[in-house]
Amino acid sequence: MYINPKLLNDNIRQRIKSVRTAETESRLSQAELGEVLNLNRSTIANIESGAQRASLHNIYELCAHYNLELADLLPSVSEMRRRSAGIRYTGVDPSLTPVLEKLRRKG
């Protein structure tokens, strides 16, 4: 089964933005997250808007900063199969809800 790379990148960027903007004590601005990841604020903005892809290294660093596992930030293969088959969600991706709750408990 084909997994659409654009959908995968869109899902990852949405998750990155959701984690960064989660209502927790560890909520960071784009500039602050850029400092943590050793990136410019504009790079964070480009990743969140979809103009640029997050590198695997950046995703690892983000997980390390927020004390998350890669599985918390990356969509599962089965989820991406559903999305590539045309199943859409509105609002916050339901698979991200446990991750946001995890951040709130830590915050």
DOZA-42612 format. One record per residue: x, y, z of N, C-alpha, C in turn; residue in three letters. Coordinates in Angstrom, 1 decimal. Atoms other than C-alpha are relative to their C-alpha. Layout:
REM residues N
{{X; Y; Z}; {X; Y; Z}; {X; Y; Z}; Ala}
...
END
This chain:
REM residues 107
{{0.8; -1.2; 0.0}; {0.0; 0.0; 0.0}; {0.9; 1.2; 0.0}; Met}
{{-0.7; -1.2; 0.1}; {1.2; 3.4; -0.9}; {-0.3; 1.0; 1.1}; Tyr}
{{0.1; -1.0; -1.0}; {1.9; 6.0; 1.8}; {0.4; 1.3; -0.6}; Ile}
{{-0.2; -1.3; 0.6}; {1.6; 9.6; 0.5}; {1.0; 0.8; 0.8}; Asn}
{{-1.0; -0.8; -0.8}; {4.8; 11.5; 1.5}; {-0.5; 1.4; 0.4}; Pro}
{{0.5; -1.3; -0.4}; {3.0; 14.8; 1.5}; {-0.9; -0.1; 1.2}; Lys}
{{0.8; 0.2; -1.2}; {0.4; 13.5; 3.9}; {0.8; -0.3; 1.2}; Leu}
{{-0.9; 0.3; -1.1}; {3.1; 12.1; 6.1}; {0.7; 1.2; 0.6}; Leu}
{{-0.7; -1.3; -0.4}; {5.0; 15.4; 6.2}; {-1.0; 0.9; 0.7}; Asn}
{{1.1; -0.9; -0.6}; {1.7; 17.3; 6.9}; {-0.3; -0.5; 1.4}; Asp}
{{0.4; 0.5; -1.3}; {0.9; 15.0; 9.8}; {1.1; 0.3; 1.0}; Asn}
{{-1.1; -0.2; -0.9}; {4.4; 15.3; 11.3}; {0.0; 1.5; 0.4}; Ile}
{{-0.1; -1.4; -0.3}; {4.4; 19.1; 11.0}; {-1.2; 0.5; 0.9}; Arg}
{{1.1; -0.3; -0.9}; {0.9; 19.3; 12.6}; {0.3; -0.4; 1.4}; Gln}
{{-0.3; 0.5; -1.4}; {2.1; 17.2; 15.5}; {1.1; 0.8; 0.7}; Arg}
{{-1.0; -0.8; -0.6}; {5.2; 19.3; 16.0}; {-0.6; 1.3; 0.5}; Ile}
{{0.6; -1.3; -0.4}; {3.1; 22.5; 16.1}; {-0.9; -0.3; 1.2}; Lys}
{{0.9; 0.3; -1.2}; {0.5; 20.8; 18.5}; {0.8; -0.2; 1.2}; Ser}
{{-0.8; 0.2; -1.1}; {3.3; 19.7; 20.8}; {0.6; 1.4; 0.5}; Val}
{{-0.6; -1.3; -0.4}; {5.0; 23.2; 20.8}; {-1.1; 0.9; 0.6}; Arg}
{{1.0; -0.9; -0.5}; {1.7; 25.0; 21.4}; {-0.9; -0.5; 1.0}; Thr}
{{0.8; 0.6; -1.0}; {0.2; 22.6; 23.9}; {0.0; 0.9; 1.3}; Ala}
{{0.2; -0.9; -1.2}; {-1.2; 24.5; 27.0}; {0.7; -0.7; 1.2}; Glu}
{{-0.8; 0.6; -1.1}; {1.6; 23.4; 29.4}; {1.0; 1.1; 0.4}; Thr}
{{-1.1; -0.9; -0.5}; {4.3; 25.1; 31.4}; {1.2; 0.0; -0.9}; Glu}
{{-1.2; 0.1; 0.9}; {6.8; 24.0; 28.8}; {-0.4; 0.5; -1.4}; Ser}
{{0.4; -0.5; 1.3}; {4.9; 25.8; 25.9}; {1.1; 1.0; -0.4}; Arg}
{{-1.0; -0.8; 0.5}; {7.5; 27.5; 23.7}; {-0.4; 0.8; -1.2}; Leu}
{{0.2; -0.7; 1.2}; {7.4; 30.2; 21.1}; {0.9; -0.7; -1.1}; Ser}
{{-0.8; 0.5; 1.0}; {8.9; 29.4; 17.7}; {1.5; 0.3; 0.2}; Gln}
{{-1.4; -0.4; -0.3}; {12.0; 31.3; 18.6}; {0.7; -0.8; 1.1}; Ala}
{{-0.5; 0.8; -1.1}; {12.4; 29.5; 21.9}; {0.3; -1.5; -0.4}; Glu}
{{-0.2; 1.4; 0.5}; {12.0; 26.1; 20.2}; {1.2; 0.0; -0.9}; Leu}
{{-1.2; -0.1; 0.9}; {14.5; 27.2; 17.6}; {1.3; 0.0; 0.8}; Gly}
{{-1.2; 0.0; -0.9}; {17.0; 27.9; 20.4}; {0.3; -1.4; 0.5}; Glu}
{{-0.1; 1.4; -0.6}; {16.4; 24.4; 21.9}; {0.6; -0.9; -1.1}; Val}
{{-0.4; 0.9; 1.1}; {16.9; 22.7; 18.5}; {1.2; 0.6; -0.8}; Leu}
{{-1.1; -0.7; 0.7}; {19.7; 25.1; 17.4}; {-0.4; 0.3; -1.5}; Asn}
{{0.5; -0.4; 1.3}; {17.5; 26.4; 14.5}; {-0.5; 1.4; 0.1}; Leu}
{{0.6; -1.3; 0.0}; {16.3; 29.8; 13.4}; {-1.5; -0.1; 0.2}; Asn}
{{1.5; -0.1; -0.2}; {12.7; 30.9; 14.3}; {-0.6; -0.3; -1.4}; Arg}
{{0.6; 0.1; 1.3}; {12.0; 31.1; 10.6}; {0.0; -1.5; -0.5}; Ser}
{{0.0; 1.4; 0.3}; {13.0; 27.4; 10.2}; {-1.1; -0.7; 0.7}; Thr}
{{1.1; 0.6; -0.8}; {10.5; 26.4; 12.9}; {-1.3; 0.4; -0.7}; Ile}
{{1.2; -0.4; 0.7}; {7.9; 28.5; 11.1}; {-0.2; -0.7; -1.3}; Ala}
{{0.1; 0.7; 1.3}; {8.7; 26.9; 7.8}; {-0.4; -1.5; 0.2}; Asn}
{{0.3; 1.4; -0.3}; {8.5; 23.4; 9.3}; {-1.5; -0.1; 0.3}; Ile}
{{1.4; 0.0; -0.4}; {5.1; 24.2; 10.9}; {-1.0; 0.3; -1.1}; Glu}
{{0.9; -0.4; 1.1}; {3.7; 25.7; 7.7}; {0.1; -1.0; -1.2}; Ser}
{{-0.1; 1.0; 1.1}; {4.9; 22.8; 5.5}; {1.0; 0.4; -1.1}; Gly}
{{-0.9; -0.5; 1.1}; {7.4; 24.9; 3.5}; {1.4; -0.8; 0.1}; Ala}
{{-1.3; 0.7; -0.3}; {10.3; 22.8; 5.0}; {-0.3; -1.3; 0.8}; Gln}
{{0.2; 1.2; -0.7}; {10.5; 19.3; 6.3}; {0.9; -0.1; 1.2}; Arg}
{{-0.8; 0.2; -1.2}; {11.8; 18.5; 9.8}; {0.9; -1.2; -0.3}; Ala}
{{-0.9; 1.1; 0.2}; {14.9; 16.4; 9.7}; {-0.2; -1.0; 1.1}; Ser}
{{0.2; 1.1; -1.0}; {15.0; 13.1; 11.6}; {0.8; 0.5; 1.3}; Leu}
{{-0.8; -0.5; -1.2}; {17.7; 14.7; 13.9}; {-0.9; 1.0; 0.8}; His}
{{0.9; -1.0; -0.7}; {15.3; 17.6; 14.7}; {-1.1; -0.6; 0.7}; Asn}
{{1.1; 0.7; -0.7}; {12.5; 15.2; 15.5}; {0.5; -0.7; 1.2}; Ile}
{{-0.6; 0.6; -1.2}; {14.8; 13.3; 17.9}; {0.2; 1.1; 1.1}; Tyr}
{{-0.3; -1.1; -0.9}; {15.9; 16.6; 19.5}; {-1.3; 0.5; 0.7}; Glu}
{{1.3; -0.5; -0.5}; {12.2; 17.7; 19.9}; {-0.5; -1.0; 1.0}; Leu}
{{0.5; 1.1; -0.9}; {11.3; 14.3; 21.5}; {0.8; 0.1; 1.3}; Cys}
{{-0.9; 0.0; -1.1}; {14.3; 14.6; 23.8}; {-0.4; 1.2; 0.9}; Ala}
{{0.4; -1.1; -0.8}; {13.3; 18.1; 24.9}; {-1.3; -0.1; 0.8}; His}
{{1.3; 0.2; -0.6}; {9.7; 17.2; 25.6}; {-0.1; -1.3; 0.7}; Tyr}
{{0.1; 1.3; -0.6}; {10.6; 13.8; 27.0}; {-1.1; -0.9; -0.6}; Asn}
{{0.9; 0.9; 0.8}; {8.6; 12.0; 24.3}; {0.7; -1.1; -0.7}; Leu}
{{-0.6; 1.0; 0.8}; {9.2; 8.9; 22.4}; {-0.3; 0.3; -1.5}; Glu}
{{0.2; -0.2; 1.4}; {9.4; 8.9; 18.6}; {-1.5; -0.4; -0.4}; Leu}
{{1.4; 0.5; 0.3}; {6.1; 6.9; 18.5}; {-1.0; 1.0; 0.5}; Ala}
{{0.9; -1.1; -0.4}; {4.5; 9.9; 20.3}; {-0.2; 1.0; -1.0}; Asp}
{{0.0; -1.1; 1.0}; {5.4; 12.3; 17.5}; {-0.2; -0.5; -1.4}; Leu}
{{0.2; 0.5; 1.4}; {5.4; 10.1; 14.4}; {-1.3; -0.8; -0.1}; Leu}
{{1.2; 0.8; 0.2}; {2.2; 8.7; 13.0}; {0.3; -1.5; -0.3}; Pro}
{{-0.3; 1.4; 0.3}; {1.9; 4.9; 12.8}; {-0.2; -0.3; -1.4}; Ser}
{{0.1; 0.4; 1.4}; {2.1; 3.1; 9.5}; {-1.5; -0.2; -0.3}; Val}
{{1.5; 0.2; 0.2}; {-1.6; 2.0; 9.9}; {-0.7; 1.3; -0.1}; Ser}
{{0.6; -1.3; 0.1}; {-2.6; 5.6; 10.5}; {0.2; 0.6; -1.4}; Glu}
{{-0.3; -0.6; 1.2}; {-0.8; 6.7; 7.4}; {-0.6; -0.7; -1.2}; Met}
{{0.7; 0.8; 1.1}; {-2.3; 3.9; 5.3}; {-1.5; 0.5; -0.1}; Arg}
{{1.4; -0.6; 0.0}; {-5.8; 5.2; 6.4}; {0.0; 1.3; -0.7}; Arg}
{{0.0; -1.4; 0.6}; {-4.9; 8.8; 5.5}; {0.3; -0.1; -1.5}; Arg}
{{-0.3; 0.2; 1.4}; {-3.4; 7.7; 2.2}; {-1.2; -0.5; -0.8}; Ser}
{{1.2; 0.5; 0.6}; {-6.6; 5.9; 1.5}; {-1.2; 1.0; -0.1}; Ala}
{{1.0; -1.1; 0.1}; {-8.5; 9.1; 1.9}; {-0.9; 0.2; 1.3}; Gly}
{{0.7; -0.3; -1.2}; {-9.8; 8.9; 5.5}; {0.5; 1.2; 0.7}; Ile}
{{-0.4; -1.3; -0.5}; {-9.7; 12.4; 6.9}; {-0.6; 0.2; 1.4}; Arg}
{{0.5; -0.5; -1.3}; {-10.0; 13.9; 10.4}; {-0.2; 1.5; 0.0}; Tyr}
{{0.2; -1.4; -0.2}; {-11.3; 17.3; 11.4}; {0.5; 0.3; 1.4}; Thr}
{{-0.5; -0.4; -1.3}; {-9.8; 19.2; 14.3}; {1.3; -0.7; 0.4}; Gly}
{{-1.2; 0.6; -0.4}; {-7.1; 17.7; 16.4}; {0.0; -1.5; -0.4}; Val}
{{-0.1; 1.4; 0.4}; {-5.9; 14.3; 15.1}; {-0.2; -0.8; 1.3}; Asp}
{{0.3; 0.8; -1.2}; {-7.4; 11.8; 17.6}; {1.2; -0.8; 0.5}; Pro}
{{-1.2; 0.8; -0.5}; {-4.1; 9.8; 17.7}; {1.0; 0.9; 0.8}; Ser}
{{-0.9; -0.9; -0.7}; {-2.4; 12.9; 19.1}; {-0.5; 0.4; 1.4}; Leu}
{{0.6; -0.3; -1.3}; {-4.7; 13.3; 22.1}; {0.8; -0.6; 1.1}; Thr}
{{-0.8; 0.6; -1.1}; {-2.7; 10.9; 24.3}; {1.3; 0.7; 0.2}; Pro}
{{-1.3; -0.7; -0.1}; {0.5; 12.8; 23.5}; {-0.2; 1.3; 0.7}; Val}
{{0.3; -1.3; -0.7}; {-1.0; 16.1; 24.5}; {-0.3; -0.1; 1.4}; Leu}
{{0.3; 0.3; -1.4}; {-2.4; 14.6; 27.7}; {1.3; -0.3; 0.8}; Glu}
{{-1.3; 0.4; -0.6}; {1.1; 13.2; 28.4}; {0.8; 1.3; 0.3}; Lys}
{{-0.7; -1.2; -0.2}; {2.6; 16.7; 28.0}; {-0.6; 0.8; 1.1}; Leu}
{{0.7; -0.7; -1.0}; {-0.1; 18.3; 30.2}; {0.4; -0.5; 1.4}; Arg}
{{-0.3; 0.6; -1.3}; {0.7; 15.8; 33.0}; {1.4; 0.4; 0.4}; Arg}
{{-1.4; -0.3; -0.3}; {4.4; 16.6; 32.8}; {0.2; 1.5; 0.3}; Lys}
{{-0.2; -1.5; -0.1}; {3.9; 20.4; 32.5}; {-0.4; 0.4; 1.3}; Gly}
END
